[in-house]
Amino acid sequence: CGGGCTEVLMGAAVEREARNVSGKASLAMTAFAQALYQLPTIMADNGGFDSNQLIAELKAAHESGNDTAGLDLYEGRVANMPRMGIRESLRSKRQVLLSATEAAEMILRVDDIIQCAPRQRG
């Protein structure tokens, strides 16, 4: 599905899983879920709509079991993506998410290395 449907499904799944994990891993998972929610938020903003309202409606639709709900940016509402004919390529979606996750992981590793480097005294 398109229209932010996939990102909301993944974000909710990551949030659920984060509740079963403790410590920094839970915080990282929650942050990743929030990053996933940013994609439909940006779509709504770019469409000129109230993203807070639309994302709240989209999350509510998914929580009530409508897992094909996404953003209809023609009308500024939540709609059934397959019925509208809105679809995304699984391969491209997977690659985008893997690339973004790998980039974030590299940044975190570099930040950790910089943070752990001993200070020169003298």
Jmol script that loads the backbone (N, CA, C; Angstrom):
load data "model"
ATOM      1  N   CYS A   1       0.842  -1.200   0.000  1.00  0.00           N
ATOM      2  CA  CYS A   1       0.000   0.000   0.000  1.00  0.00           C
ATOM      3  C   CYS A   1       0.873   1.245   0.000  1.00  0.00           C
ATOM      4  N   GLY A   2       0.342   2.287  -0.507  1.00  0.00           N
ATOM      5  CA  GLY A   2       1.028   3.575  -0.485  1.00  0.00           C
ATOM      6  C   GLY A   2       0.349   4.513   0.490  1.00  0.00           C
ATOM      7  N   GLY A   3       0.601   5.779   0.342  1.00  0.00           N
ATOM      8  CA  GLY A   3      -0.046   6.787   1.167  1.00  0.00           C
ATOM      9  C   GLY A   3       0.346   6.760   2.628  1.00  0.00           C
ATOM     10  N   GLY A   4       1.515   6.208   2.932  1.00  0.00           N
ATOM     11  CA  GLY A   4       1.968   6.140   4.318  1.00  0.00           C
ATOM     12  C   GLY A   4       1.461   4.920   5.065  1.00  0.00           C
ATOM     13  N   CYS A   5       0.703   4.090   4.384  1.00  0.00           N
ATOM     14  CA  CYS A   5       0.141   2.882   4.990  1.00  0.00           C
ATOM     15  C   CYS A   5       1.245   1.972   5.542  1.00  0.00           C
ATOM     16  N   THR A   6       2.224   1.691   4.731  1.00  0.00           N
ATOM     17  CA  THR A   6       3.307   0.785   5.113  1.00  0.00           C
ATOM     18  C   THR A   6       4.095   1.327   6.293  1.00  0.00           C
ATOM     19  N   GLU A   7       4.384   2.630   6.267  1.00  0.00           N
ATOM     20  CA  GLU A   7       5.175   3.232   7.340  1.00  0.00           C
ATOM     21  C   GLU A   7       4.436   3.181   8.673  1.00  0.00           C
ATOM     22  N   VAL A   8       3.126   3.398   8.643  1.00  0.00           N
ATOM     23  CA  VAL A   8       2.349   3.339   9.883  1.00  0.00           C
ATOM     24  C   VAL A   8       2.287   1.903  10.405  1.00  0.00           C
ATOM     25  N   LEU A   9       2.121   0.943   9.506  1.00  0.00           N
ATOM     26  CA  LEU A   9       2.135  -0.464   9.923  1.00  0.00           C
ATOM     27  C   LEU A   9       3.474  -0.827  10.564  1.00  0.00           C
ATOM     28  N   MET A  10       4.570  -0.435   9.912  1.00  0.00           N
ATOM     29  CA  MET A  10       5.894  -0.752  10.447  1.00  0.00           C
ATOM     30  C   MET A  10       6.154  -0.008  11.748  1.00  0.00           C
ATOM     31  N   GLY A  11       5.782   1.273  11.804  1.00  0.00           N
ATOM     32  CA  GLY A  11       5.980   2.056  13.021  1.00  0.00           C
ATOM     33  C   GLY A  11       5.254   1.453  14.207  1.00  0.00           C
ATOM     34  N   ALA A  12       4.015   1.032  13.998  1.00  0.00           N
ATOM     35  CA  ALA A  12       3.236   0.415  15.077  1.00  0.00           C
ATOM     36  C   ALA A  12       3.867  -0.905  15.519  1.00  0.00           C
ATOM     37  N   ALA A  13       4.348  -1.695  14.559  1.00  0.00           N
ATOM     38  CA  ALA A  13       4.987  -2.973  14.890  1.00  0.00           C
ATOM     39  C   ALA A  13       6.269  -2.754  15.689  1.00  0.00           C
ATOM     40  N   VAL A  14       7.052  -1.767  15.292  1.00  0.00           N
ATOM     41  CA  VAL A  14       8.300  -1.472  16.011  1.00  0.00           C
ATOM     42  C   VAL A  14       7.984  -0.959  17.417  1.00  0.00           C
ATOM     43  N   GLU A  15       6.960  -0.101  17.547  1.00  0.00           N
ATOM     44  CA  GLU A  15       6.569   0.389  18.874  1.00  0.00           C
ATOM     45  C   GLU A  15       6.121  -0.757  19.776  1.00  0.00           C
ATOM     46  N   ARG A  16       5.334  -1.687  19.246  1.00  0.00           N
ATOM     47  CA  ARG A  16       4.892  -2.842  20.038  1.00  0.00           C
ATOM     48  C   ARG A  16       6.090  -3.662  20.508  1.00  0.00           C
ATOM     49  N   GLU A  17       7.020  -3.877  19.601  1.00  0.00           N
ATOM     50  CA  GLU A  17       8.201  -4.670  19.940  1.00  0.00           C
ATOM     51  C   GLU A  17       9.081  -3.939  20.952  1.00  0.00           C
ATOM     52  N   ALA A  18       9.134  -2.611  20.868  1.00  0.00           N
ATOM     53  CA  ALA A  18       9.961  -1.820  21.791  1.00  0.00           C
ATOM     54  C   ALA A  18       9.491  -1.970  23.230  1.00  0.00           C
ATOM     55  N   ARG A  19       8.204  -2.249  23.422  1.00  0.00           N
ATOM     56  CA  ARG A  19       7.676  -2.442  24.780  1.00  0.00           C
ATOM     57  C   ARG A  19       8.221  -3.711  25.426  1.00  0.00           C
ATOM     58  N   ASN A  20       8.701  -4.643  24.616  1.00  0.00           N
ATOM     59  CA  ASN A  20       9.236  -5.908  25.128  1.00  0.00           C
ATOM     60  C   ASN A  20      10.742  -5.864  25.344  1.00  0.00           C
ATOM     61  N   VAL A  21      11.342  -4.725  25.056  1.00  0.00           N
ATOM     62  CA  VAL A  21      12.795  -4.567  25.162  1.00  0.00           C
ATOM     63  C   VAL A  21      13.066  -3.476  26.189  1.00  0.00           C
ATOM     64  N   SER A  22      14.189  -3.565  26.870  1.00  0.00           N
ATOM     65  CA  SER A  22      14.493  -2.542  27.873  1.00  0.00           C
ATOM     66  C   SER A  22      15.760  -1.776  27.499  1.00  0.00           C
ATOM     67  N   GLY A  23      15.963  -0.681  28.195  1.00  0.00           N
ATOM     68  CA  GLY A  23      17.183   0.104  28.053  1.00  0.00           C
ATOM     69  C   GLY A  23      17.273   0.897  26.767  1.00  0.00           C
ATOM     70  N   LYS A  24      18.520   1.056  26.323  1.00  0.00           N
ATOM     71  CA  LYS A  24      18.788   1.869  25.136  1.00  0.00           C
ATOM     72  C   LYS A  24      18.151   1.289  23.878  1.00  0.00           C
ATOM     73  N   ALA A  25      18.063  -0.014  23.813  1.00  0.00           N
ATOM     74  CA  ALA A  25      17.465  -0.649  22.630  1.00  0.00           C
ATOM     75  C   ALA A  25      16.008  -0.218  22.474  1.00  0.00           C
ATOM     76  N   SER A  26      15.294  -0.133  23.590  1.00  0.00           N
ATOM     77  CA  SER A  26      13.899   0.306  23.545  1.00  0.00           C
ATOM     78  C   SER A  26      13.797   1.748  23.064  1.00  0.00           C
ATOM     79  N   LEU A  27      14.690   2.597  23.558  1.00  0.00           N
ATOM     80  CA  LEU A  27      14.698   3.999  23.124  1.00  0.00           C
ATOM     81  C   LEU A  27      15.008   4.113  21.638  1.00  0.00           C
ATOM     82  N   ALA A  28      15.968   3.330  21.177  1.00  0.00           N
ATOM     83  CA  ALA A  28      16.334   3.356  19.762  1.00  0.00           C
ATOM     84  C   ALA A  28      15.177   2.869  18.893  1.00  0.00           C
ATOM     85  N   MET A  29      14.493   1.838  19.346  1.00  0.00           N
ATOM     86  CA  MET A  29      13.366   1.312  18.578  1.00  0.00           C
ATOM     87  C   MET A  29      12.220   2.319  18.522  1.00  0.00           C
ATOM     88  N   THR A  30      11.966   2.983  19.638  1.00  0.00           N
ATOM     89  CA  THR A  30      10.914   4.002  19.666  1.00  0.00           C
ATOM     90  C   THR A  30      11.266   5.156  18.734  1.00  0.00           C
ATOM     91  N   ALA A  31      12.528   5.560  18.728  1.00  0.00           N
ATOM     92  CA  ALA A  31      12.970   6.633  17.833  1.00  0.00           C
ATOM     93  C   ALA A  31      12.832   6.206  16.372  1.00  0.00           C
ATOM     94  N   PHE A  32      13.133   4.945  16.083  1.00  0.00           N
ATOM     95  CA  PHE A  32      12.983   4.436  14.719  1.00  0.00           C
ATOM     96  C   PHE A  32      11.513   4.450  14.299  1.00  0.00           C
ATOM     97  N   ALA A  33      10.630   4.063  15.215  1.00  0.00           N
ATOM     98  CA  ALA A  33       9.189   4.098  14.919  1.00  0.00           C
ATOM     99  C   ALA A  33       8.739   5.526  14.629  1.00  0.00           C
ATOM    100  N   GLN A  34       9.220   6.476  15.419  1.00  0.00           N
ATOM    101  CA  GLN A  34       8.860   7.876  15.193  1.00  0.00           C
ATOM    102  C   GLN A  34       9.382   8.358  13.839  1.00  0.00           C
ATOM    103  N   ALA A  35      10.562   7.889  13.457  1.00  0.00           N
ATOM    104  CA  ALA A  35      11.112   8.255  12.147  1.00  0.00           C
ATOM    105  C   ALA A  35      10.232   7.700  11.025  1.00  0.00           C
ATOM    106  N   LEU A  36       9.720   6.497  11.208  1.00  0.00           N
ATOM    107  CA  LEU A  36       8.820   5.924  10.203  1.00  0.00           C
ATOM    108  C   LEU A  36       7.546   6.751  10.076  1.00  0.00           C
ATOM    109  N   TYR A  37       7.022   7.227  11.200  1.00  0.00           N
ATOM    110  CA  TYR A  37       5.809   8.060  11.173  1.00  0.00           C
ATOM    111  C   TYR A  37       6.061   9.409  10.502  1.00  0.00           C
ATOM    112  N   GLN A  38       7.311   9.827  10.447  1.00  0.00           N
ATOM    113  CA  GLN A  38       7.614  11.115   9.823  1.00  0.00           C
ATOM    114  C   GLN A  38       7.342  11.110   8.321  1.00  0.00           C
ATOM    115  N   LEU A  39       7.470   9.960   7.681  1.00  0.00           N
ATOM    116  CA  LEU A  39       7.254   9.901   6.230  1.00  0.00           C
ATOM    117  C   LEU A  39       5.828  10.298   5.850  1.00  0.00           C
ATOM    118  N   PRO A  40       4.779   9.701   6.426  1.00  0.00           N
ATOM    119  CA  PRO A  40       3.437  10.178   6.079  1.00  0.00           C
ATOM    120  C   PRO A  40       3.159  11.590   6.592  1.00  0.00           C
ATOM    121  N   THR A  41       3.810  11.970   7.683  1.00  0.00           N
ATOM    122  CA  THR A  41       3.648  13.335   8.199  1.00  0.00           C
ATOM    123  C   THR A  41       4.151  14.346   7.175  1.00  0.00           C
ATOM    124  N   ILE A  42       5.306  14.077   6.606  1.00  0.00           N
ATOM    125  CA  ILE A  42       5.882  14.964   5.590  1.00  0.00           C
ATOM    126  C   ILE A  42       5.002  14.980   4.344  1.00  0.00           C
ATOM    127  N   MET A  43       4.465  13.819   3.978  1.00  0.00           N
ATOM    128  CA  MET A  43       3.566  13.762   2.824  1.00  0.00           C
ATOM    129  C   MET A  43       2.355  14.669   3.044  1.00  0.00           C
ATOM    130  N   ALA A  44       1.757  14.597   4.228  1.00  0.00           N
ATOM    131  CA  ALA A  44       0.580  15.425   4.530  1.00  0.00           C
ATOM    132  C   ALA A  44       0.942  16.903   4.531  1.00  0.00           C
ATOM    133  N   ASP A  45       2.084  17.236   5.139  1.00  0.00           N
ATOM    134  CA  ASP A  45       2.540  18.634   5.148  1.00  0.00           C
ATOM    135  C   ASP A  45       2.748  19.147   3.727  1.00  0.00           C
ATOM    136  N   ASN A  46       3.429  18.346   2.912  1.00  0.00           N
ATOM    137  CA  ASN A  46       3.693  18.755   1.532  1.00  0.00           C
ATOM    138  C   ASN A  46       2.416  18.874   0.706  1.00  0.00           C
ATOM    139  N   GLY A  47       1.384  18.138   1.098  1.00  0.00           N
ATOM    140  CA  GLY A  47       0.100  18.241   0.420  1.00  0.00           C
ATOM    141  C   GLY A  47      -0.717  19.437   0.880  1.00  0.00           C
ATOM    142  N   GLY A  48      -0.201  20.149   1.893  1.00  0.00           N
ATOM    143  CA  GLY A  48      -0.893  21.333   2.394  1.00  0.00           C
ATOM    144  C   GLY A  48      -1.989  21.024   3.397  1.00  0.00           C
ATOM    145  N   PHE A  49      -1.920  19.854   4.021  1.00  0.00           N
ATOM    146  CA  PHE A  49      -2.950  19.451   4.970  1.00  0.00           C
ATOM    147  C   PHE A  49      -2.425  19.500   6.400  1.00  0.00           C
ATOM    148  N   ASP A  50      -3.339  19.420   7.361  1.00  0.00           N
ATOM    149  CA  ASP A  50      -2.986  19.380   8.781  1.00  0.00           C
ATOM    150  C   ASP A  50      -2.447  17.984   9.084  1.00  0.00           C
ATOM    151  N   SER A  51      -1.135  17.866   9.136  1.00  0.00           N
ATOM    152  CA  SER A  51      -0.524  16.546   9.295  1.00  0.00           C
ATOM    153  C   SER A  51      -0.865  15.920  10.640  1.00  0.00           C
ATOM    154  N   ASN A  52      -0.954  16.718  11.694  1.00  0.00           N
ATOM    155  CA  ASN A  52      -1.285  16.150  13.007  1.00  0.00           C
ATOM    156  C   ASN A  52      -2.643  15.456  12.967  1.00  0.00           C
ATOM    157  N   GLN A  53      -3.617  16.115  12.378  1.00  0.00           N
ATOM    158  CA  GLN A  53      -4.967  15.548  12.289  1.00  0.00           C
ATOM    159  C   GLN A  53      -4.984  14.297  11.414  1.00  0.00           C
ATOM    160  N   LEU A  54      -4.370  14.382  10.241  1.00  0.00           N
ATOM    161  CA  LEU A  54      -4.392  13.240   9.324  1.00  0.00           C
ATOM    162  C   LEU A  54      -3.652  12.032   9.885  1.00  0.00           C
ATOM    163  N   ILE A  55      -2.503  12.262  10.514  1.00  0.00           N
ATOM    164  CA  ILE A  55      -1.737  11.136  11.057  1.00  0.00           C
ATOM    165  C   ILE A  55      -2.484  10.512  12.225  1.00  0.00           C
ATOM    166  N   ALA A  56      -3.129  11.328  13.052  1.00  0.00           N
ATOM    167  CA  ALA A  56      -3.941  10.787  14.150  1.00  0.00           C
ATOM    168  C   ALA A  56      -5.065   9.913  13.594  1.00  0.00           C
ATOM    169  N   GLU A  57      -5.717  10.379  12.538  1.00  0.00           N
ATOM    170  CA  GLU A  57      -6.785   9.597  11.903  1.00  0.00           C
ATOM    171  C   GLU A  57      -6.234   8.317  11.276  1.00  0.00           C
ATOM    172  N   LEU A  58      -5.061   8.423  10.661  1.00  0.00           N
ATOM    173  CA  LEU A  58      -4.448   7.255  10.024  1.00  0.00           C
ATOM    174  C   LEU A  58      -4.065   6.203  11.065  1.00  0.00           C
ATOM    175  N   LYS A  59      -3.458   6.633  12.164  1.00  0.00           N
ATOM    176  CA  LYS A  59      -3.103   5.695  13.234  1.00  0.00           C
ATOM    177  C   LYS A  59      -4.357   5.052  13.820  1.00  0.00           C
ATOM    178  N   ALA A  60      -5.403   5.850  14.018  1.00  0.00           N
ATOM    179  CA  ALA A  60      -6.660   5.315  14.561  1.00  0.00           C
ATOM    180  C   ALA A  60      -7.263   4.279  13.618  1.00  0.00           C
ATOM    181  N   ALA A  61      -7.202   4.540  12.323  1.00  0.00           N
ATOM    182  CA  ALA A  61      -7.720   3.581  11.340  1.00  0.00           C
ATOM    183  C   ALA A  61      -6.961   2.264  11.427  1.00  0.00           C
ATOM    184  N   HIS A  62      -5.650   2.349  11.560  1.00  0.00           N
ATOM    185  CA  HIS A  62      -4.838   1.136  11.652  1.00  0.00           C
ATOM    186  C   HIS A  62      -5.101   0.401  12.960  1.00  0.00           C
ATOM    187  N   GLU A  63      -5.255   1.148  14.050  1.00  0.00           N
ATOM    188  CA  GLU A  63      -5.529   0.515  15.343  1.00  0.00           C
ATOM    189  C   GLU A  63      -6.880  -0.189  15.350  1.00  0.00           C
ATOM    190  N   SER A  64      -7.813   0.299  14.541  1.00  0.00           N
ATOM    191  CA  SER A  64      -9.134  -0.338  14.474  1.00  0.00           C
ATOM    192  C   SER A  64      -9.169  -1.486  13.464  1.00  0.00           C
ATOM    193  N   GLY A  65      -8.012  -1.836  12.905  1.00  0.00           N
ATOM    194  CA  GLY A  65      -7.921  -2.998  12.032  1.00  0.00           C
ATOM    195  C   GLY A  65      -7.919  -2.711  10.545  1.00  0.00           C
ATOM    196  N   ASN A  66      -8.000  -1.462  10.155  1.00  0.00           N
ATOM    197  CA  ASN A  66      -7.976  -1.111   8.731  1.00  0.00           C
ATOM    198  C   ASN A  66      -6.524  -0.954   8.285  1.00  0.00           C
ATOM    199  N   ASP A  67      -5.869  -2.083   8.021  1.00  0.00           N
ATOM    200  CA  ASP A  67      -4.436  -2.044   7.721  1.00  0.00           C
ATOM    201  C   ASP A  67      -4.109  -1.686   6.276  1.00  0.00           C
ATOM    202  N   THR A  68      -5.101  -1.290   5.495  1.00  0.00           N
ATOM    203  CA  THR A  68      -4.832  -0.786   4.145  1.00  0.00           C
ATOM    204  C   THR A  68      -5.134   0.708   4.049  1.00  0.00           C
ATOM    205  N   ALA A  69      -5.335   1.344   5.200  1.00  0.00           N
ATOM    206  CA  ALA A  69      -5.620   2.782   5.220  1.00  0.00           C
ATOM    207  C   ALA A  69      -4.344   3.565   4.951  1.00  0.00           C
ATOM    208  N   GLY A  70      -4.483   4.615   4.173  1.00  0.00           N
ATOM    209  CA  GLY A  70      -3.372   5.509   3.869  1.00  0.00           C
ATOM    210  C   GLY A  70      -3.912   6.901   3.622  1.00  0.00           C
ATOM    211  N   LEU A  71      -3.032   7.806   3.264  1.00  0.00           N
ATOM    212  CA  LEU A  71      -3.429   9.194   3.050  1.00  0.00           C
ATOM    213  C   LEU A  71      -3.884   9.422   1.615  1.00  0.00           C
ATOM    214  N   ASP A  72      -5.085   9.931   1.475  1.00  0.00           N
ATOM    215  CA  ASP A  72      -5.603  10.378   0.186  1.00  0.00           C
ATOM    216  C   ASP A  72      -5.270  11.864   0.106  1.00  0.00           C
ATOM    217  N   LEU A  73      -4.206  12.200  -0.586  1.00  0.00           N
ATOM    218  CA  LEU A  73      -3.746  13.587  -0.642  1.00  0.00           C
ATOM    219  C   LEU A  73      -4.473  14.402  -1.701  1.00  0.00           C
ATOM    220  N   TYR A  74      -5.414  13.784  -2.408  1.00  0.00           N
ATOM    221  CA  TYR A  74      -6.292  14.551  -3.292  1.00  0.00           C
ATOM    222  C   TYR A  74      -7.386  15.226  -2.465  1.00  0.00           C
ATOM    223  N   GLU A  75      -7.903  14.490  -1.492  1.00  0.00           N
ATOM    224  CA  GLU A  75      -9.031  14.965  -0.690  1.00  0.00           C
ATOM    225  C   GLU A  75      -8.641  15.365   0.729  1.00  0.00           C
ATOM    226  N   GLY A  76      -7.426  15.025   1.152  1.00  0.00           N
ATOM    227  CA  GLY A  76      -6.996  15.347   2.510  1.00  0.00           C
ATOM    228  C   GLY A  76      -7.705  14.515   3.556  1.00  0.00           C
ATOM    229  N   ARG A  77      -7.767  13.213   3.301  1.00  0.00           N
ATOM    230  CA  ARG A  77      -8.451  12.317   4.231  1.00  0.00           C
ATOM    231  C   ARG A  77      -7.761  10.958   4.225  1.00  0.00           C
ATOM    232  N   VAL A  78      -8.193  10.091   5.126  1.00  0.00           N
ATOM    233  CA  VAL A  78      -7.697   8.721   5.173  1.00  0.00           C
ATOM    234  C   VAL A  78      -8.609   7.873   4.297  1.00  0.00           C
ATOM    235  N   ALA A  79      -8.006   7.026   3.466  1.00  0.00           N
ATOM    236  CA  ALA A  79      -8.788   6.202   2.542  1.00  0.00           C
ATOM    237  C   ALA A  79      -8.136   4.835   2.369  1.00  0.00           C
ATOM    238  N   ASN A  80      -8.850   3.935   1.724  1.00  0.00           N
ATOM    239  CA  ASN A  80      -8.366   2.596   1.431  1.00  0.00           C
ATOM    240  C   ASN A  80      -7.464   2.672   0.196  1.00  0.00           C
ATOM    241  N   MET A  81      -6.194   2.408   0.381  1.00  0.00           N
ATOM    242  CA  MET A  81      -5.219   2.573  -0.701  1.00  0.00           C
ATOM    243  C   MET A  81      -5.430   1.605  -1.866  1.00  0.00           C
ATOM    244  N   PRO A  82      -5.639   0.307  -1.642  1.00  0.00           N
ATOM    245  CA  PRO A  82      -5.864  -0.581  -2.791  1.00  0.00           C
ATOM    246  C   PRO A  82      -7.091  -0.187  -3.615  1.00  0.00           C
ATOM    247  N   ARG A  83      -8.160   0.262  -2.940  1.00  0.00           N
ATOM    248  CA  ARG A  83      -9.354   0.687  -3.673  1.00  0.00           C
ATOM    249  C   ARG A  83      -9.073   1.907  -4.534  1.00  0.00           C
ATOM    250  N   MET A  84      -8.159   2.756  -4.071  1.00  0.00           N
ATOM    251  CA  MET A  84      -7.796   3.945  -4.849  1.00  0.00           C
ATOM    252  C   MET A  84      -6.781   3.614  -5.937  1.00  0.00           C
ATOM    253  N   GLY A  85      -6.238   2.397  -5.891  1.00  0.00           N
ATOM    254  CA  GLY A  85      -5.234   2.002  -6.872  1.00  0.00           C
ATOM    255  C   GLY A  85      -3.845   2.515  -6.540  1.00  0.00           C
ATOM    256  N   ILE A  86      -3.629   2.871  -5.286  1.00  0.00           N
ATOM    257  CA  ILE A  86      -2.325   3.394  -4.863  1.00  0.00           C
ATOM    258  C   ILE A  86      -1.514   2.252  -4.275  1.00  0.00           C
ATOM    259  N   ARG A  87      -0.392   1.982  -4.902  1.00  0.00           N
ATOM    260  CA  ARG A  87       0.484   0.884  -4.482  1.00  0.00           C
ATOM    261  C   ARG A  87       1.933   1.345  -4.545  1.00  0.00           C
ATOM    262  N   GLU A  88       2.763   0.635  -3.790  1.00  0.00           N
ATOM    263  CA  GLU A  88       4.199   0.902  -3.816  1.00  0.00           C
ATOM    264  C   GLU A  88       4.931  -0.396  -4.114  1.00  0.00           C
ATOM    265  N   SER A  89       6.086  -0.265  -4.682  1.00  0.00           N
ATOM    266  CA  SER A  89       6.918  -1.422  -4.976  1.00  0.00           C
ATOM    267  C   SER A  89       7.589  -1.913  -3.698  1.00  0.00           C
ATOM    268  N   LEU A  90       7.418  -3.193  -3.399  1.00  0.00           N
ATOM    269  CA  LEU A  90       8.043  -3.775  -2.215  1.00  0.00           C
ATOM    270  C   LEU A  90       9.560  -3.686  -2.305  1.00  0.00           C
ATOM    271  N   ARG A  91      10.104  -3.966  -3.472  1.00  0.00           N
ATOM    272  CA  ARG A  91      11.566  -3.939  -3.631  1.00  0.00           C
ATOM    273  C   ARG A  91      12.141  -2.553  -3.369  1.00  0.00           C
ATOM    274  N   SER A  92      11.526  -1.533  -3.942  1.00  0.00           N
ATOM    275  CA  SER A  92      12.065  -0.182  -3.743  1.00  0.00           C
ATOM    276  C   SER A  92      11.866   0.272  -2.303  1.00  0.00           C
ATOM    277  N   LYS A  93      10.718  -0.053  -1.699  1.00  0.00           N
ATOM    278  CA  LYS A  93      10.460   0.314  -0.301  1.00  0.00           C
ATOM    279  C   LYS A  93      11.477  -0.358   0.614  1.00  0.00           C
ATOM    280  N   ARG A  94      11.723  -1.637   0.384  1.00  0.00           N
ATOM    281  CA  ARG A  94      12.693  -2.377   1.197  1.00  0.00           C
ATOM    282  C   ARG A  94      14.084  -1.758   1.062  1.00  0.00           C
ATOM    283  N   GLN A  95      14.484  -1.438  -0.165  1.00  0.00           N
ATOM    284  CA  GLN A  95      15.819  -0.882  -0.386  1.00  0.00           C
ATOM    285  C   GLN A  95      15.967   0.491   0.260  1.00  0.00           C
ATOM    286  N   VAL A  96      14.951   1.325   0.149  1.00  0.00           N
ATOM    287  CA  VAL A  96      14.998   2.654   0.773  1.00  0.00           C
ATOM    288  C   VAL A  96      15.148   2.518   2.284  1.00  0.00           C
ATOM    289  N   LEU A  97      14.371   1.637   2.889  1.00  0.00           N
ATOM    290  CA  LEU A  97      14.444   1.460   4.343  1.00  0.00           C
ATOM    291  C   LEU A  97      15.785   0.878   4.778  1.00  0.00           C
ATOM    292  N   LEU A  98      16.288  -0.095   4.033  1.00  0.00           N
ATOM    293  CA  LEU A  98      17.595  -0.667   4.369  1.00  0.00           C
ATOM    294  C   LEU A  98      18.699   0.378   4.252  1.00  0.00           C
ATOM    295  N   SER A  99      18.674   1.156   3.184  1.00  0.00           N
ATOM    296  CA  SER A  99      19.702   2.186   2.988  1.00  0.00           C
ATOM    297  C   SER A  99      19.637   3.244   4.082  1.00  0.00           C
ATOM    298  N   ALA A 100      18.433   3.689   4.421  1.00  0.00           N
ATOM    299  CA  ALA A 100      18.283   4.704   5.468  1.00  0.00           C
ATOM    300  C   ALA A 100      18.730   4.164   6.819  1.00  0.00           C
ATOM    301  N   THR A 101      18.388   2.912   7.102  1.00  0.00           N
ATOM    302  CA  THR A 101      18.781   2.303   8.372  1.00  0.00           C
ATOM    303  C   THR A 101      20.294   2.131   8.445  1.00  0.00           C
ATOM    304  N   GLU A 102      20.905   1.691   7.363  1.00  0.00           N
ATOM    305  CA  GLU A 102      22.361   1.540   7.338  1.00  0.00           C
ATOM    306  C   GLU A 102      23.056   2.883   7.512  1.00  0.00           C
ATOM    307  N   ALA A 103      22.538   3.924   6.881  1.00  0.00           N
ATOM    308  CA  ALA A 103      23.128   5.258   7.023  1.00  0.00           C
ATOM    309  C   ALA A 103      23.030   5.737   8.466  1.00  0.00           C
ATOM    310  N   ALA A 104      21.877   5.546   9.088  1.00  0.00           N
ATOM    311  CA  ALA A 104      21.705   5.956  10.487  1.00  0.00           C
ATOM    312  C   ALA A 104      22.635   5.163  11.397  1.00  0.00           C
ATOM    313  N   GLU A 105      22.779   3.878  11.122  1.00  0.00           N
ATOM    314  CA  GLU A 105      23.660   3.032  11.923  1.00  0.00           C
ATOM    315  C   GLU A 105      25.117   3.491  11.803  1.00  0.00           C
ATOM    316  N   MET A 106      25.550   3.848  10.595  1.00  0.00           N
ATOM    317  CA  MET A 106      26.925   4.339  10.406  1.00  0.00           C
ATOM    318  C   MET A 106      27.147   5.637  11.167  1.00  0.00           C
ATOM    319  N   ILE A 107      26.165   6.530  11.119  1.00  0.00           N
ATOM    320  CA  ILE A 107      26.285   7.801  11.843  1.00  0.00           C
ATOM    321  C   ILE A 107      26.399   7.538  13.339  1.00  0.00           C
ATOM    322  N   LEU A 108      25.591   6.620  13.852  1.00  0.00           N
ATOM    323  CA  LEU A 108      25.642   6.303  15.279  1.00  0.00           C
ATOM    324  C   LEU A 108      26.979   5.675  15.655  1.00  0.00           C
ATOM    325  N   ARG A 109      27.512   4.825  14.794  1.00  0.00           N
ATOM    326  CA  ARG A 109      28.816   4.215  15.077  1.00  0.00           C
ATOM    327  C   ARG A 109      29.919   5.261  15.105  1.00  0.00           C
ATOM    328  N   VAL A 110      29.922   6.168  14.146  1.00  0.00           N
ATOM    329  CA  VAL A 110      30.930   7.230  14.111  1.00  0.00           C
ATOM    330  C   VAL A 110      30.795   8.104  15.349  1.00  0.00           C
ATOM    331  N   ASP A 111      29.566   8.439  15.716  1.00  0.00           N
ATOM    332  CA  ASP A 111      29.327   9.249  16.904  1.00  0.00           C
ATOM    333  C   ASP A 111      29.844   8.535  18.142  1.00  0.00           C
ATOM    334  N   ASP A 112      29.646   7.222  18.219  1.00  0.00           N
ATOM    335  CA  ASP A 112      30.117   6.441  19.354  1.00  0.00           C
ATOM    336  C   ASP A 112      31.640   6.415  19.396  1.00  0.00           C
ATOM    337  N   ILE A 113      32.285   6.295  18.246  1.00  0.00           N
ATOM    338  CA  ILE A 113      33.750   6.287  18.185  1.00  0.00           C
ATOM    339  C   ILE A 113      34.301   7.635  18.624  1.00  0.00           C
ATOM    340  N   ILE A 114      33.705   8.705  18.130  1.00  0.00           N
ATOM    341  CA  ILE A 114      34.157  10.046  18.511  1.00  0.00           C
ATOM    342  C   ILE A 114      33.956  10.261  19.999  1.00  0.00           C
ATOM    343  N   GLN A 115      32.832   9.802  20.517  1.00  0.00           N
ATOM    344  CA  GLN A 115      32.521   9.965  21.927  1.00  0.00           C
ATOM    345  C   GLN A 115      33.502   9.197  22.806  1.00  0.00           C
ATOM    346  N   CYS A 116      33.973   8.056  22.350  1.00  0.00           N
ATOM    347  CA  CYS A 116      34.829   7.201  23.160  1.00  0.00           C
ATOM    348  C   CYS A 116      36.320   7.479  22.982  1.00  0.00           C
ATOM    349  N   ALA A 117      36.687   8.340  22.068  1.00  0.00           N
ATOM    350  CA  ALA A 117      38.107   8.609  21.833  1.00  0.00           C
ATOM    351  C   ALA A 117      38.725   9.264  23.068  1.00  0.00           C
ATOM    352  N   PRO A 118      39.900   8.790  23.480  1.00  0.00           N
ATOM    353  CA  PRO A 118      40.542   9.384  24.656  1.00  0.00           C
ATOM    354  C   PRO A 118      41.042  10.797  24.351  1.00  0.00           C
ATOM    355  N   ARG A 119      40.974  11.637  25.336  1.00  0.00           N
ATOM    356  CA  ARG A 119      41.456  13.005  25.170  1.00  0.00           C
ATOM    357  C   ARG A 119      42.964  13.041  25.360  1.00  0.00           C
ATOM    358  N   GLN A 120      43.619  13.835  24.550  1.00  0.00           N
ATOM    359  CA  GLN A 120      45.059  14.023  24.675  1.00  0.00           C
ATOM    360  C   GLN A 120      45.328  15.008  25.806  1.00  0.00           C
ATOM    361  N   ARG A 121      46.156  14.636  26.697  1.00  0.00           N
ATOM    362  CA  ARG A 121      46.515  15.533  27.806  1.00  0.00           C
ATOM    363  C   ARG A 121      48.003  15.814  27.721  1.00  0.00           C
ATOM    364  N   GLY A 122      48.301  16.972  28.071  1.00  0.00           N
ATOM    365  CA  GLY A 122      49.726  17.191  28.023  1.00  0.00           C
ATOM    366  C   GLY A 122      50.082  18.558  28.227  1.00  0.00           C
TER     367      GLY A 122
END
end "model"
wireframe off; spacefill off
backbone 0.3
color backbone group
